[in-house]
Amino acid sequence: MPFTLCGLDDDESILCTLEAMAKTQGWLFLGTTRVEQCLAWVGQEDIDMFLLDYHMPGANGLDVLSQIKAIAPALPVLMLTVEQQPRVAEELLVAGADDFINKPIHLADFLSRINLHRKLQLSKKNPEKGISREKVRRVLTFLRAHEVPVEISAVYVECEMSYATAHRYLDYLVRNGLVISEEIPRSGKLGRPTHAYRFRGIASTDSPPALPILTPGPRPAPGQ
């Protein structure tokens, strides 16, 4: 059976666009404007990924999200939204969404998000020994919230893990194609260049990126 996407949106034209985009990859797309229909599809366990509109007349996207997750907790759900405020992205992730796609929907962004989560699902089905899904999600959520690449020092502080653990998870995510590692030359200094990491899908810049300035906090004990 081909890779199957399910979409819920109150706008028929959006559903037609999503179906056309899915067809470019040979994917099957099931679209509906009815909440009851989409929940029935989810219950059949034939859906690989769900695309859910955030704003719908007569239906709250977050309420539908909770219903989908109650039926199929492991099903990846990507929210479709015109909102681009960081607080909205955080709200969606906290509510259980796996990611979001901004409207108007562009083919490149659509394919990037879908393929990213297909790889993530594959890594979950074939997990590397000792890799925690919760820590993978924590690191990905942190990187997703930044529009510029970040150094490992920012990751281990903000994700509350040791330097060695942060390095291990970043290496794992790079190897699985979920995160990109970029070299940053040491300005005026000898030695090996340092690295910064970005969530795949965030555009790289030609010049060395400006990294967030963080106030160092106490390091967690090694192994945390």
QUIDA-V115601 format. One line per field, one symbol per residue. ss: DSSP state (h for helix, s for strand, l for the rest). phi: phi as a letter, one per 40 degrees, with the letter a starting at -180 (. if undefined). burial: I if it has 16 or more other ideal C-beta (glycine too) atoms within 10 Angstrom, else O. A space follows every 10 residues. Layout:
ss->???
phi->???
burial->???
This chain:
ss->lllsssssll lhhhhhhhhh hhhllllsss ssllhhhhhh hhhlllllss ssslssllss hhhhhhhhhh hllllsssss sllllhhhhh hhhhllllss ssllllhhhh hhhhhhhhhh hhhhhlllll llhhhhhhhh hhhhllllls shhhhhhhll llhhhhhhhh hhhhhlllss ssssllllll lllssssssl llllllllll llllllllll llll
phi->.cdbbbbbac bdcccccccc ccccbgccbb babbcdcccc ccccgbccab bbccbbcgac dcccdccccc cbdcccbbcb accbcdcccc ccccchccaa bccccbdccd cccccdcccc cccccbccdg cccccccccc cccccbcbcb cccccccccf acdccccccc ccccccgcbb bbcbdccgbc hcccbbbbcd hcccbccdcc cccbcdbccc cdgc
burial->OOOIIIIIIO OOOIIOIIIO IIOOOOIIII IIIOIOOIIO IIOOOOIIII IIIIOIOOOO IIOIIOOIIO OIOOIIIIII IOIOOOOOIO OIIOOOIIII IOIOOOOOOI OOIIOIIOOI IOIOOOOOOO OOOOIIOIII IIIIOIOOII IIOIIIIIIO IOOOIIOIII OIIOOIOIII OOOOOOOOOO OOOOOIIIII OOOOOOOOIO IOOOOOOOOO OOOO
